[in-house]
Amino acid sequence: MRADLHPLNAERLDTLHGFDILDTPEETEFNEIVELASQICGTPISLISLVDEDRQWFKASVGLNDQKHRLKSPSVPTQSWKATF
């Protein structure tokens, strides 16, 4: 069973695409954020994940093996966003 799209999903996607951040190279600042988050939380995996219409893309990650994106089917972040927004 798939959840219905949130009423503001189109606005969220417009905002995401407006940042022009998808498929950009690694950036030190984002890598430092996930490193720090992993240290603070004591977790082996930490990431910054962006979700568009078709996929979940990782801007920065710690503890994953060079995985930059995966197809959305449905992704946990999308479901979490729908539940909490």
N, C-alpha and C positions, 0 to 999 in steps of 0.2 A: 504494500500500500504506500503510495506516495502522498506526501503532504501537499496541499495547495500552495501556490506561490503567494508570498506575502504581498499585500496591496502596494507596497512601496518598492517592490523588486525592480521595476523598470527604472525608477529613480536611482536605486543603488547601483545598477549596472551602468547607467549614464555617468554617475560619479566615478565609478571605478575606471571606466574607459577614458574619462576626462583627465585622469592622472597620467595616462600613457606609461604605465609602469609594467604592464604585462610583457613578458619576453625580453626584458632588459637584462643587461649583464649584472653580475654580482656587484654589491656595493658594500664597502667596509662597514658603514654605519649599521646597516641591517644585519650583517653577520655578527657584529659586536652585540647587538640587542639579543639575538637568539642565544649567543654564547652566555651572556649574563643571565638571561632567563633560565637557562639550563642549570647554571651554577646556583642561582638563588633557590630554585625549586627542587634542586637535587634530582633532576631527571636526565636520562640518557638522550632523550629526544626533545627538541624544541624547534619550532618553525614559525615563520610568517607565511600564512596561506591566503591567497586571493582566489575567489571563486567567481568565474564568469558564467556565461550561458552553457558552456560545454565541458568545462574542466575546472579542476582545482590546481592552481599553480603556486609553487613554493618560491617566494622571493628570496628567502634565506632559510637555512636549516642546519641543525646539528643532529648527528646520529642517524641520518639517512644516507644510503649509498648512492650519491649523485642523482637522486630522483628529483627532477625539476617540476614535473606535472603528472597528472593522471586524469583519465576521463572521469567525469562526474556521473555517479550512477547509484543512487543519490549519495552525495558526500555527507559526512557527519557535520562539517562546518555549516553547510547549507541548512541542514535540519535544525541545528542548534540556533542558527540565526533566525530561522522562522519561528522557533519556539520562544525566543527571548526578546525579539525586536518589538 
